[in-house]
Amino acid sequence: MWKQLKNQPEGQIISQQLQSAGWDEAAINGYLKNVVRRSKNFATSKQNVAHYYKETFAIGSPSYLALYRASRLSAREKITLVLHQLEAEIDAYHFMHLLSETYYLDENLPPHARFYAYFRRDVWWAFSTKDGLNNDELGDKVHLFRTYIDRQNISYIRMNFQGATDYEKLLAYSKACHITFDYTTNARYHNRTLEPFDYPRNMKIQLPKRKTCLWGPNDARMSEFIVRISTGAFVSQWDVFRQTNGRYDSHPDHYSVQELGAVANTESFNYGLSYGANFDVLPWNHSHEYLDVLYPINPDIRRKALRYWKSPVALKEEGTYLDIVKKQHDPYLWQKIPKEQRQITYQAYCRYCQKKKIQSGFGKYHSKKGL
């Protein structure tokens, strides 16, 4: 039926418009097939071919995903197309702006969106060497694009779920969408401080915990949230950045060192597969290191933040840092510890973990010690 639709005037017009937007023949055919699947009959599909076309401007929407998945463009070409449509531009301070007034990230994209998984897989394929994203301008843009996925993730949780805190809203999302969380990846680089480190203030959550689709691309632990343990609030650079004349102010001197703490400790979408306490990453898979750790140059505003906000040294490296949150209820138990007792309690927790040679989170320690 999609071939018939393609030969109709309605189908021909939309096909030409999609071609002008940069899509190949296979992608256009995929779009038409998607229209037919979502329509009751052929007559309805003729009406819907133009209706669903509006969705193709929302990056990641069902219609856009149909185009993206069906396309036979190379991984690099598809990534380039997405960033071209969004009019991604890096300014003099190495901050990337999305300037398009036509294309935008679909506001209905959840943190586990299938589009993210397919885009992530294309990043793997397009940047498969140990150089990661460090080769060219496209790699720079791909690195910076992850921050806009973070922005969408935070907005989606805050706008669509109820809860007294951001963490409560995140848990509501988990329950509603049946998405499991991973608390086991290290949060040391999200606990940077101005003063000497005393105990962790932030925790890290990645999702989904494991791959959710048997035959699709791997979406395990791609989206990430950093949460203030004591308050349940997200820690995000997007709560700090200000806009001037419709653009984000990227001048580092326009932000105080104090407010740059959220920039230093912010979340970061993962193109690679992180480890944590998981056993689904092969030893020779260095995608997380190449794509998420050894990334290209940071925006000047983050570089300034990292000059002042320093990460603590891990306990296993003769430092003082150890995660206290490894499970969902750990933060609630930590919140019960009076503020004036938290440093000494943390030190006792570290000694306990060293003695037992475990790191199971504050909850287990709490129950063992009967706090």
C-alpha angles and dihedrals in degrees: 000000000000090000089056089049090051091056093051118096089246092053094045093053094050092044090055092048092050090049090052088052090060103264122139127228094264091053092049091051089050090053092051091049089052091052091052092049091052095047129083095222143346094276090054092047090057088057094042096051089078094034094056090043087078088064092060089076091059104081109228097015118135092264093045091048090051089056094044096048095046095046118111093202113122119265090255092049092051093049090048091050093053093050092043091053090050089048091231110197129179113215132210090277093054091251116138121225127193102219103174117121090192107045125049141158108275107256089216094064110120122207089260094050115154090226090063091053093051093045089048091052091051089052088054091051097043095045102033101143130087088260087073112179094344099094106083150342092288089059089051091053094046089052093051094042090068089071090063090053086053090051091051092047093053093045092048093053094045095046101043108038137058125231143123091249138020088257092054089051090049091052090049088054090050091053096043095047098033092237118156121217131222117216097170104088113100118266097195095114089053093055099067115152141193093216128047110294117259107164138339117283099179138049132202129227124187126187149247093020092215138008109293102196121058096206103026130080119295111270097172114142095344101134119059137196129188114207131191102239097212097048107021091234122140116252104218139152088223089071088059106041115096129205127230120188091346095309130096113257102239098175106122094210091061091070128067121236090243096057091046089074090089089051091052094047100036128135122263129202111236120231090178132055113267121208115213110147092328129117100200096095118085115231092245094051104105096165094121092051095045099041105029108024106033093046129155124267117315125232111273090248091061092042088056090048092053092051089065106024109066128192118235123246115256119253091237088057093055091270133114105249125112128152114250096188117069100138139039098262098042094093093054091054092047091051089061091063109095111247093241090055099046099091095051091043090051092051090051090048091053091051090049093051092047092050094047092038091227137113106198099145136261094290095068092046089048092054094044093052095040093231 
